[in-house]
Amino acid sequence: MDHRVRNQHPLSELPGIRVLFQSRDNPLRAQLAEHLLKHLGKGHFVVCSLPEQPVDPRVANVLAELKIETTPEIAAVMPGNDAPDSFDYIITMCDQSTASCDGRDELCPNIPDNRPGGCWAFANPLDADSEEGVLTLLRRVRDEMSNRLCIWIPAAMHAHRKRNTGRVVQSSI
């Protein structure tokens, strides 16, 4: 496979709020979140997703319906063993999570050192019985995720500004 790498600079050198989306079962939710936040965040966020894979064509299709472009590139998000420290927020997505992550189990990726972000619950589009069902569920997840991000973005930007001005901010946005 020929995958171009988007970024070869360490994340800590990039301007913006650094966010990693990771998905428990498949890359679809994380890829949706990555591209939605890049679009809705209007350049204020550096966003990556795991697992690192080219954008799924189904994700590209449902985003194109909203005039959001994707590229077949994958992100270079792991500059070393301390990569999670490079992110301001790490958000895990699965269909079993709760606001307090009580739904997490040993299959969920770990969020290091209680970094802000948490777990976001969205249906697994791959649970659908047909390809059309996958697309229908993917559209629903896209819309739910857009709504959540529209609420989350101002809160994340506010918390980031406070952190960078020296005031102590505890956030579990």
Protein Blocks (a to p, Z undefined) as FASTA:
>chain_A
ZZddfblcdfklpgcjddddddfkbmklmmmmmmmmmmmnnopaccdddddddddfklmm
mmmmnopacdfbdcdfbfbjklmmmpmbdcdddfkbcfkommpcfkbccdeehiahbjcd
dddfklpmbfklmmmmmmmmmmmmmmmmmmmmmmmmmmmmmmmnopacddfZZ
